[in-house]
Amino acid sequence: MSIRVQVILDEAEATRFRSQARKESKSLSAWLRDAGRKMLSAKLQSRPLTDPASLWTFFQECKDREQGSEQDWEQQKRLIIEGFQAANRP
């Protein structure tokens, strides 16, 4: 079952929202629904790292997601400098 929600906007906001909705080939109502869903989704995806356990979990997830080993920084710097110098040669 659907319900109707009234949203109070000033004229400038309504104009900007309606214009963006048209650009995306959506009704203003559909555009506002999508904007609300995006806000909720972003809120669910962000999680505060407020304690050592959540921070450890975050770093462990990052480590598990990465593949291979990190390249040697000195070697990377050498490649960057060589590339830069090669670009400046006649």
N, C-alpha and C positions, 0 to 999 in steps of 0.2 A: 504494500500500500504506500502510495506517495503522499507526502504532505507539502504544503505550501509554506515557504518561509519568506518573510518580508525583510529586505535589507535596505537600510537607510544610507544613501550615498550623497555626497555633495555633487553638484552638477559637473564639475571638472572631472571628478573621479569616474562618474557614470559615463561621461564621454570617452575618457581614456579606455575604460574597461570595454565599452561597446565597440570602440574602434579596433582594439586588439582581438576581440571575439570575431569580428568580421574578417580580419586578416587571416584568422585560423579557420574560417568557414564554420563557425559555431554560433549558436545562439548565446546571448548574454548569460542565460541561465546555465547552459552547458559549460561555458567558460568559467563561471564562478564555481560550479561543482568541481571541475577539474583542478582549479586553483586550490580549493579546500582540500581535495584529496592529496595533492602534491605537498601541501603543508603538513598534513598528518603523516604522510609517508616519510618526509624528511625528519620529522620529530621522532618517529619510531627508529629510524636508521642511526640517528646520533645518540650516543650514549655517553654519559659523563664518566670520566676516569677519575673518580673521587677517592679511591682507596688503592692500596698496593695490589690487592688481588685483581681488581678490574684492569689495572695497568699491566700486570703480568699477563693476564688473559689476552689483552689487546696485542702485546708484543709477540706472544706465542702464535696468535692467529696470523700476524704479519709474517712471521718466520715460516709457518706452515704453507702459506700461500706462495712464497718465493721459491724459485727453483735454481739450482746451481749454487755457485759460490760467488761472492762479491769480488770484482776485479781489483787488482792491485792499484792503489791510488797513484803511486809514483809512475807506473806504466801509463795510466790514463793521462796524467799531467804531461808526460813526454809526448803522447800522441796529439794532444791539444796544441802544444807549443809547435810541434813539427808541422801540423796542419796550418797553423797561423803563419808560420815562417814561409811555408811553401806558397801560400796565397799572396805573399808580399814580394816574391821573387819575380824579376822580369821574364 
